[in-house]
């Protein structure tokens, strides 16, 4: 377990425990979620939702390319999970699908702010699963992406809020926590084995915790 310090609107800091995929296996047993009926008595999704975000590095060369070096996931605002590889993330998703008995007609909703960016990385590992469906308004601008095999639906919270993550989370209308600012230097080259200091780690975790707060408040 690692504890992250993330900022609140009242200028205090909250201590948020985070866990790796291996560390949550026992904790997941205590997390339950009721179903919510939608769409003609055939489509269901879990009553609560999750949030997801990644940190990436870009290699500048004749053919620039980027890759993910850290991901963070907040499940129902009760459990924050982190990882460094897509293999770990796939393991988490399969674990959630089994635990909540997810399938094509019973899904977990996962909000991602600016899904168009994350989707360029997510799609590479989702292709190994069956029944991937994407709804987009234009090229590289997906509104949602479903994976029926795992019972998952990634939704773009930027389209829900029509605001940047900073504006969405700092608005007095939405939530307790805010997006951290200025603690992660994006010009630094990082890879999945790069250690993050406490400020950098807190910056990562604040994104998913603050986003969960903001989406939950907007729904209410």
Buried (B, 14 or more C-beta within 10 A) or exposed (E): EBEBBBBBBEEEBBEBEBBBBEBBEEBBEEBEBEEEEEEEEEEBBBEBBBBBBBBBBEEEEEEEEEBBBBBBBBBBBEBBBBBBBBEBBBBBBBBBBEBBEBEBEBBBBBBBBBBBBBBEBBEEBBEEBEEBEBEBEEEEBBBBBBBBBBBBBBBBBBBBBEBEBBEBBBBEEBBBBBBBEEBBEEEEEBEBEEEBEEEBBBBBBBBBBBBBBBBBBBEE
